[in-house]
Amino acid sequence: MPEIVTITLNPAIDKSITVPALVPERKLNCSTPVFEPGGGGVNVARAIVQLGGEANAVYLGGGHSGRFFESLLHAAGVPGIPVPIAGHTRENLIITDNSSQAQYRLNMPGPEVDAYEWQHLLEVIRGMEGIKYLVASGSLPPGVPPDIFASFSAIAAIKGARFIVDTSGLALKEALREGAYLVKPNVRELTGFAGASTLNTIEVADVAKQIINSNRSKIVVVSMGEAGAMLVTADLSVTIPAPGVRRVSTVGAGDSMLAGIVQSLYQGKDILESVQFGVACGTAATLNPGTALCNKADALVLFQEICRRQSLAVEIKK
């Protein structure tokens, strides 16, 4: 049994296509669709496997689409534990307009989940042994209460596992109410958590530090898109810039970043090196079309570049 377990409450089949140009009221000739299993925790598990690690994905799934999802996950080499639901696993559509290279993401609502179904998922997690990292990532489907993230935190504490969270809104607040080892909001999510309309770089660091000082998390990693990420701990606050690359798709970049961080921590790397590798993985994901996530070879090259640039920046400051 893998010692890294991810949880996905609202998985999706991600269908990626391209069109010559996205024009209204015309029949458009699409490329052959590419189907991949998606959703926050599932993407994290997929990326960890692509990086050479092992992860077990626990998720809610149901219907014909749920069975197709399970086959896609198996084909990706990810051990999955589906928790059955009556509803159908959702499908998302990612459209790339070749004339402009603009990307359109159509995220469908998740199926309604009843109390028995999400409580069953909690029991599955409670029954798992040997977990060292429990990663809860992604959105909530209708019917699942935000405080389920607090329940995940409590389970991780009982098992002595590190609880890692990537979510938003009330779910993020509930996770932090119970406590987490590491949280990875993006700037928009952290802004919402703070109840602000905008946050500048200094304010981002201040809000992250407040989370740590209140003992709600030991580590906050703020994803900043093309700018990279900010790492904040009790005694460290550093921005890790992302290398400049020609981005093809940003779908799954945040999940790839989290996968790189978790895999590095699992291998015993320190937090700075782990987040540097995470930024490399997130950047590597943008080199690929659709929802292909990160490639290990690309990530390693980008990681070396990040380390070299950061070491040079330190030398210049001296």
C-alpha positions as CSV (number, residue, x, y, z in Angstrom):
1,M,0.0,0.0,0.0
2,P,1.5,3.4,-1.0
3,E,2.3,5.7,1.9
4,I,1.0,8.7,0.1
5,V,-2.8,8.8,-0.2
6,T,-4.7,11.5,-2.1
7,I,-8.4,12.3,-1.6
8,T,-10.7,13.6,-4.4
9,L,-14.3,14.4,-3.6
10,N,-15.2,15.8,-7.0
11,P,-13.2,13.9,-9.7
12,A,-13.8,14.5,-13.4
13,I,-13.0,13.0,-16.8
14,D,-11.1,15.7,-18.5
15,K,-11.8,15.8,-22.2
16,S,-9.4,17.9,-24.2
17,I,-9.9,19.0,-27.8
18,T,-8.7,21.7,-30.2
19,V,-10.6,23.6,-32.9
20,P,-9.2,25.7,-35.8
21,A,-11.2,28.7,-34.3
22,L,-13.9,29.0,-31.7
23,V,-16.7,30.7,-33.7
24,P,-20.3,30.9,-32.5
25,E,-23.2,29.4,-34.5
26,R,-21.1,27.2,-36.7
27,K,-20.3,23.6,-36.8
28,L,-16.7,23.2,-35.7
29,N,-14.3,20.4,-36.6
30,C,-12.7,19.2,-33.4
31,S,-9.5,17.2,-33.0
32,T,-9.7,13.7,-31.6
33,P,-10.5,14.1,-27.9
34,V,-8.0,13.1,-25.3
35,F,-9.6,11.7,-22.1
36,E,-7.7,11.8,-18.8
37,P,-8.8,11.2,-15.2
38,G,-8.8,14.5,-13.3
39,G,-9.7,16.3,-10.1
40,G,-7.3,17.7,-7.6
41,G,-6.2,14.6,-5.6
42,V,-6.3,12.4,-8.7
43,N,-4.1,14.8,-10.6
44,V,-1.6,14.9,-7.7
45,A,-1.5,11.1,-7.6
46,R,-1.0,10.9,-11.4
47,A,1.8,13.4,-11.3
48,I,3.6,11.6,-8.4
49,V,3.5,8.4,-10.4
50,Q,4.9,10.3,-13.5
51,L,7.7,11.5,-11.2
52,G,8.6,7.9,-10.3
53,G,6.7,7.8,-7.0
54,E,3.8,5.9,-5.6
55,A,0.4,7.2,-4.5
56,N,-3.0,5.8,-3.9
57,A,-6.0,7.8,-5.0
58,V,-9.3,7.6,-3.0
59,Y,-12.2,9.2,-4.8
60,L,-16.0,9.3,-5.1
61,G,-17.2,7.8,-8.4
62,G,-20.3,6.5,-10.0
63,G,-22.3,5.6,-13.1
64,H,-21.0,4.7,-16.6
65,S,-18.7,7.7,-16.5
66,G,-17.3,6.5,-13.2
67,R,-16.4,3.1,-14.7
68,F,-14.7,4.8,-17.6
69,F,-12.9,7.1,-15.1
70,E,-11.6,4.0,-13.2
71,S,-10.3,2.5,-16.5
72,L,-8.5,5.7,-17.3
73,L,-6.9,5.8,-13.8
74,H,-5.8,2.2,-14.2
75,A,-4.2,3.0,-17.6
76,A,-2.3,5.9,-15.9
77,G,-0.8,3.4,-13.5
78,V,-2.4,4.9,-10.4
79,P,-3.8,2.6,-7.8
80,G,-7.3,3.8,-7.1
81,I,-9.9,3.2,-4.5
82,P,-13.3,4.3,-5.8
83,V,-16.0,5.0,-3.2
84,P,-19.3,4.3,-5.0
85,I,-22.0,7.0,-5.3
86,A,-25.4,6.9,-7.0
87,G,-24.6,9.9,-9.3
88,H,-22.4,10.0,-12.4
89,T,-18.8,11.1,-12.3
90,R,-18.7,14.5,-14.0
91,E,-16.9,15.4,-17.3
92,N,-15.1,18.6,-18.0
93,L,-14.2,20.0,-21.4
94,I,-11.0,21.9,-22.2
95,I,-11.0,23.6,-25.6
96,T,-8.0,25.1,-27.3
97,D,-8.6,27.7,-30.0
98,N,-5.7,27.1,-32.5
99,S,-6.2,30.5,-34.1
100,S,-5.5,32.4,-30.9
101,Q,-4.0,29.7,-28.6
102,A,-6.7,30.7,-26.1
103,Q,-7.8,28.0,-23.8
104,Y,-11.4,27.6,-22.5
105,R,-12.1,25.4,-19.5
106,L,-15.7,24.2,-19.1
107,N,-16.0,22.7,-15.6
108,M,-19.2,20.8,-15.0
109,P,-21.0,20.6,-11.6
110,G,-20.4,17.5,-9.7
111,P,-23.1,14.9,-8.8
112,E,-25.1,15.2,-5.7
113,V,-23.5,13.2,-2.9
114,D,-25.6,12.0,0.1
115,A,-24.4,11.7,3.7
116,Y,-24.0,7.9,3.5
117,E,-21.7,8.2,0.5
118,W,-19.3,10.8,1.9
119,Q,-19.3,9.2,5.3
120,H,-18.4,5.9,3.6
121,L,-15.3,7.7,2.2
122,L,-14.3,8.8,5.7
123,E,-14.6,5.2,6.9
124,V,-12.4,4.0,4.0
125,I,-9.7,6.5,5.0
126,R,-10.0,5.5,8.6
127,G,-9.5,1.9,7.7
128,M,-6.2,2.5,5.7
129,E,-2.9,1.7,7.4
130,G,0.6,3.0,6.9
131,I,-0.3,6.5,5.6
132,K,2.5,9.0,5.9
133,Y,1.0,11.8,3.7
134,L,-2.7,12.4,3.4
135,V,-3.4,14.9,0.6
136,A,-6.9,16.4,0.2
137,S,-7.2,18.4,-2.9
138,G,-9.9,19.9,-5.1
139,S,-13.5,21.2,-4.9
140,L,-16.6,19.9,-3.1
141,P,-19.5,18.3,-5.0
142,P,-23.0,19.2,-3.9
143,G,-24.0,17.5,-0.7
144,V,-20.6,17.2,0.9
145,P,-20.1,19.6,3.8
146,P,-17.0,21.8,4.0
147,D,-16.1,20.4,7.5
148,I,-15.2,17.1,5.9
149,F,-11.7,18.6,5.5
150,A,-11.6,19.1,9.3
151,S,-12.5,15.4,9.5
152,F,-9.6,14.5,7.2
153,S,-7.2,16.5,9.4
154,A,-8.4,14.7,12.5
155,I,-7.9,11.3,10.9
156,A,-4.4,12.2,9.8
157,A,-3.6,13.3,13.3
158,I,-4.7,10.0,14.7
159,K,-2.6,8.1,12.2
160,G,0.4,10.3,12.7
161,A,0.3,11.3,9.0
162,R,1.1,14.7,7.6
163,F,-2.1,16.3,6.3
164,I,-1.7,18.5,3.2
165,V,-4.5,20.6,1.8
166,D,-5.2,22.3,-1.5
167,T,-8.7,23.7,-1.6
168,S,-10.6,27.0,-1.3
169,G,-13.5,28.8,0.4
170,L,-15.1,27.3,3.5
171,A,-13.3,24.0,2.9
172,L,-10.0,25.7,3.4
173,K,-11.2,27.5,6.5
174,E,-12.5,24.2,7.9
175,A,-9.2,22.4,7.2
176,L,-7.3,25.1,9.0
177,R,-9.7,25.1,11.9
178,E,-8.6,21.6,12.7
179,G,-5.0,22.2,11.4
180,A,-2.8,21.0,8.6
181,Y,0.9,20.3,8.0
182,L,0.9,22.2,4.7
183,V,-1.6,24.3,2.8
184,K,-1.2,25.4,-0.8
185,P,-3.6,28.1,-1.8
186,N,-3.2,30.3,-4.8
187,V,-3.3,34.1,-4.4
188,R,-7.0,34.3,-5.2
189,E,-7.9,31.6,-2.6
190,L,-5.7,33.2,0.1
191,T,-7.3,36.5,-0.7
192,G,-10.8,35.0,-0.2
193,F,-9.6,33.3,3.1
194,A,-8.4,36.7,4.3
195,G,-11.7,38.3,3.4
196,A,-9.9,40.9,1.3
197,S,-10.5,42.1,-2.3
198,T,-6.9,42.1,-3.2
199,L,-3.5,41.2,-1.6
200,N,-0.1,42.5,-2.6
201,T,3.1,40.5,-2.2
202,I,3.7,41.8,1.3
203,E,0.1,41.2,2.4
204,V,0.3,37.6,1.0
205,A,3.3,36.9,3.2
206,D,1.5,38.5,6.2
207,V,-1.6,36.4,5.8
208,A,0.4,33.3,5.4
209,K,2.4,34.1,8.5
210,Q,-0.8,34.7,10.5
211,I,-1.9,31.2,9.6
212,I,1.3,29.8,10.9
213,N,1.4,31.9,14.0
214,S,-2.1,30.7,14.9
215,N,-0.8,27.1,14.8
216,R,-3.2,26.2,12.0
217,S,-0.4,25.1,9.6
218,K,3.3,24.6,9.8
219,I,3.9,25.5,6.1
220,V,2.0,27.7,3.6
221,V,2.9,27.6,-0.1
222,V,1.2,30.3,-2.1
223,S,0.9,29.5,-5.8
224,M,1.4,32.6,-7.9
225,G,1.1,31.3,-11.5
226,E,3.8,32.5,-13.8
227,A,5.5,34.2,-10.9
228,G,6.2,30.9,-9.2
229,A,5.4,30.4,-5.5
230,M,5.9,31.9,-2.1
231,L,7.1,29.6,0.8
232,V,6.3,30.8,4.3
233,T,7.2,28.9,7.5
234,A,7.7,30.1,11.1
235,D,11.3,31.2,10.3
236,L,11.3,31.5,6.5
237,S,9.6,33.6,3.8
238,V,11.0,33.3,0.3
239,T,9.6,33.7,-3.2
240,I,10.7,31.0,-5.7
241,P,10.3,32.5,-9.3
242,A,9.2,30.1,-12.0
243,P,11.5,29.8,-15.1
244,G,10.3,31.6,-18.2
245,V,8.9,29.0,-20.7
246,R,6.4,29.0,-23.6
247,R,3.2,27.8,-21.9
248,V,0.9,25.5,-23.8
249,S,-1.6,24.8,-21.1
250,T,-1.9,25.7,-17.5
251,V,-4.4,22.9,-16.6
252,G,-3.0,20.8,-13.8
253,A,0.0,23.1,-13.1
254,G,-1.0,23.6,-9.5
255,D,-1.6,19.9,-9.0
256,S,1.8,19.1,-10.5
257,M,3.4,21.6,-8.2
258,L,1.8,20.0,-5.1
259,A,2.8,16.6,-6.4
260,G,6.5,17.7,-6.7
261,I,6.4,19.1,-3.1
262,V,4.8,16.0,-1.6
263,Q,7.1,13.6,-3.5
264,S,10.2,15.6,-2.4
265,L,9.1,15.7,1.2
266,Y,8.4,12.0,1.1
267,Q,12.0,11.5,-0.1
268,G,13.3,13.4,2.9
269,K,14.2,16.7,1.1
270,D,14.0,19.9,3.1
271,I,11.0,22.3,2.5
272,L,12.9,24.8,0.4
273,E,14.2,22.2,-2.0
274,S,10.8,20.5,-2.0
275,V,9.0,23.7,-3.0
276,Q,11.7,24.5,-5.6
277,F,11.1,21.1,-7.2
278,G,7.3,21.8,-6.9
279,V,7.6,25.0,-8.9
280,A,9.7,23.1,-11.5
281,C,6.9,20.5,-11.7
282,G,4.2,23.1,-12.0
283,T,6.2,24.9,-14.8
284,A,6.9,21.6,-16.5
285,A,3.1,20.9,-16.7
286,T,2.6,24.1,-18.7
287,L,4.8,22.7,-21.5
288,N,2.2,20.0,-22.3
289,P,-1.2,20.3,-24.0
290,G,-4.5,19.6,-22.3
291,T,-4.2,17.9,-18.9
292,A,-1.0,16.0,-19.5
293,L,0.6,17.2,-16.2
294,C,4.3,17.3,-15.7
295,N,7.1,15.3,-17.3
296,K,9.9,14.2,-15.0
297,A,12.7,15.0,-17.4
298,D,11.4,18.5,-18.0
299,A,10.9,19.0,-14.2
300,L,14.5,18.0,-13.4
301,V,15.9,20.4,-16.0
302,L,13.7,23.2,-14.7
303,F,14.6,22.4,-11.1
304,Q,18.3,22.8,-11.8
305,E,17.6,26.1,-13.4
306,I,15.6,27.3,-10.4
307,C,18.3,26.2,-7.9
308,R,21.0,27.9,-10.0
309,R,19.1,31.2,-10.3
310,Q,18.2,31.2,-6.6
311,S,21.8,30.5,-5.6
312,L,23.0,33.3,-7.8
313,A,20.4,35.7,-6.3
314,V,21.7,34.9,-2.8
315,E,25.3,35.5,-3.9
316,I,24.4,38.9,-5.4
317,K,22.6,39.9,-2.2
318,K,25.8,39.1,-0.3
